[in-house]
Amino acid sequence: AATSNQSFENYQIEFVEQASLSIASSLNMAETNKRTSQLLEQTQQQAEEMAAQEEEMRQNLEEMRATQEEFARREKELASVLQAVDNTLIKVELSPTGKILAYNNRYVEAFGEQSTSVDIIYSVLDPKERGHIEVALEKIAKGKPQTLLIHKPKGENDNELWLYTSLTAIVGKNNQ
C-alpha cells in the first residue's frame, strides 16, 4: 500500500489513467444513450401526434367532400326547381325604371312580343291596370313585395288572360 509520501510507479499511473478513461467513456456513453432514448421517445410522441393530426385532417377532408356532394346535389335540385318554375310561370325581370332586363318563353307566349320596355306589357293589358302596376312598381322600389291580379283582354290572335302576379325586388350588388 502506498502512503502520501510514496511515489507511484509508471504502470500504476498508466493503469489509473486507463481506468479513468474507461470510466469517463462509460459515463459519456451512458449520457449519450440517455439522450438518444429521450430523442427516440420525443420522436415517437411527435409521430403519434402527427398521425392523430393526419387522421383528423382525413376526417375533415371526408366531411368537406360530403358537404360538397350535398351542395352539388342541392344545387342540381334547385336548378331543376328553377327550370320547372321557368317552364310553368311567366317570368320577367324589370329594372327600377321599368326596363325589361330578362324574360322567359312563357312571357313571349303570353304577350306575343319580345320587348325591352314595360310599355309592351301596358299596351296589351286592360288600360285600367296600368295605374295598379305603376303603384306596385313604386312600392317594390321601396322594398315592399306586391301581389296583383292583372287582366289582359282577349286580343285578335290570343286569349284573355288573368295574371296573378307576385312582384319582388331583387337586390343585387351595391344594394340596387
C-alpha positions in Angstrom: 0.0 0.0 0.0 1.2 3.4 -0.8 1.4 6.3 1.6 1.2 10.0 0.8 5.0 10.4 0.8 5.3 7.5 -1.6 5.5 7.9 -5.3 3.6 5.7 -7.8 5.1 3.5 -10.4 4.6 4.3 -14.0 2.4 1.2 -14.6 0.2 2.2 -11.7 -0.2 5.7 -13.1 -1.0 4.3 -16.5 -3.5 1.9 -15.0 -5.3 4.7 -13.2 -5.3 6.8 -16.4 -6.7 3.9 -18.5 -9.3 3.2 -15.8 -10.3 6.8 -15.6 -10.5 7.0 -19.4 -12.7 3.8 -19.4 -14.9 5.2 -16.7 -15.2 8.6 -18.5 -16.0 6.8 -21.7 -18.7 4.7 -20.0 -20.2 7.8 -18.4 -20.2 9.6 -21.7 -21.8 6.5 -23.4 -24.4 6.3 -20.7 -25.2 10.0 -21.1 -25.4 9.6 -24.9 -27.7 6.6 -24.6 -29.9 8.5 -22.2 -30.1 11.4 -24.7 -30.7 9.0 -27.6 -33.5 7.4 -25.6 -35.1 10.8 -24.8 -34.9 11.8 -28.5 -36.4 8.5 -29.6 -39.2 8.9 -27.1 -39.8 12.5 -28.3 -39.7 11.4 -32.0 -42.2 8.7 -31.2 -44.5 11.1 -29.4 -44.3 13.6 -32.4 -45.0 10.7 -34.8 -48.1 9.8 -32.8 -49.3 13.5 -32.7 -48.7 13.8 -36.5 -50.7 10.6 -37.1 -53.5 11.9 -35.0 -53.4 15.2 -36.9 -53.3 13.3 -40.2 -56.4 11.3 -39.2 -58.2 14.5 -38.1 -57.3 16.1 -41.5 -58.5 13.0 -43.3 -61.8 13.1 -41.4 -62.2 16.8 -42.1 -61.5 16.2 -45.8 -64.1 13.4 -45.9 -66.7 15.8 -44.2 -65.8 18.5 -46.7 -66.3 16.1 -49.6 -69.6 15.0 -48.2 -70.6 18.7 -47.8 -69.5 19.4 -51.4 -71.5 16.5 -52.7 -74.6 17.6 -50.7 -74.2 21.1 -52.0 -73.9 19.8 -55.6 -77.0 17.7 -55.1 -78.9 20.6 -53.7 -77.7 22.9 -56.4 -78.9 20.4 -59.1 -82.2 20.1 -57.3 -82.6 23.9 -57.1 -81.7 24.1 -60.8 -84.5 21.6 -61.6 -87.0 23.6 -59.5 -86.0 26.8 -61.2 -86.3 25.1 -64.6 -89.8 23.9 -63.6 -90.8 27.4 -62.5 -89.4 28.8 -65.7 -91.4 26.4 -67.8 -94.6 27.0 -65.8 -94.7 30.6 -64.9 -94.3 33.8 -66.8 -91.1 35.4 -65.5 -90.0 39.0 -66.3 -87.2 40.9 -64.6 -87.6 44.6 -64.6 -85.2 47.4 -63.8 -86.5 50.1 -61.3 -87.3 52.3 -64.4 -89.5 49.6 -65.9 -86.9 48.3 -68.5 -87.3 44.6 -69.1 -83.9 43.0 -68.3 -84.8 39.4 -68.8 -87.9 37.2 -69.6 -88.7 33.6 -70.3 -90.5 31.8 -73.1 -93.8 31.8 -71.1 -93.7 35.7 -71.3 -93.3 35.6 -75.1 -96.2 33.1 -75.3 -98.4 35.3 -73.2 -97.6 38.7 -74.7 -96.5 37.7 -78.2 -93.7 40.3 -78.2 -90.1 40.5 -77.2 -89.6 44.0 -75.9 -87.1 45.8 -73.6 -89.7 48.1 -72.2 -92.6 47.6 -69.7 -94.7 49.6 -72.3 -95.3 46.4 -74.2 -97.0 44.9 -71.1 -99.0 48.1 -70.7 -100.1 48.0 -74.3 -101.7 44.6 -74.1 -103.2 44.9 -70.6 -106.5 46.4 -69.7 -105.9 50.2 -69.6 -107.3 50.3 -66.0 -104.4 48.0 -64.9 -101.6 50.5 -65.8 -102.1 52.5 -62.6 -102.0 49.4 -60.4 -98.8 48.3 -61.9 -97.2 51.7 -61.6 -98.1 51.9 -57.9 -96.8 48.3 -57.4 -93.5 49.2 -59.1 -93.1 52.2 -56.8 -93.7 50.1 -53.7 -91.4 47.4 -54.9 -88.7 50.0 -55.5 -89.1 50.8 -51.7 -88.5 47.1 -50.9 -92.2 46.1 -50.4 -93.2 42.9 -52.3 -96.5 43.2 -54.1 -99.1 40.8 -55.5 -101.6 41.9 -58.2 -104.3 40.3 -60.2 -103.8 41.7 -63.7 -106.2 41.4 -66.6 -105.1 41.0 -70.2 -108.1 41.3 -72.5 -108.6 38.9 -75.5 -106.6 40.2 -78.5 -107.1 39.4 -82.2 -104.7 36.5 -82.1 -104.7 35.4 -78.5 -106.8 34.6 -75.5 -107.9 36.6 -72.5 -105.5 36.2 -69.5 -105.9 36.8 -65.8 -102.4 37.0 -64.3 -101.9 36.6 -60.6 -98.6 38.3 -60.2 -96.0 38.3 -57.4 -93.6 41.2 -57.7 -90.5 41.3 -55.5 -87.4 43.5 -55.6 -84.2 41.6 -56.1 -81.3 43.4 -54.5 -78.0 43.0 -56.4 -74.6 44.5 -55.9 -74.4 47.8 -54.1 -78.0 47.2 -52.8 -79.6 48.1 -56.1 
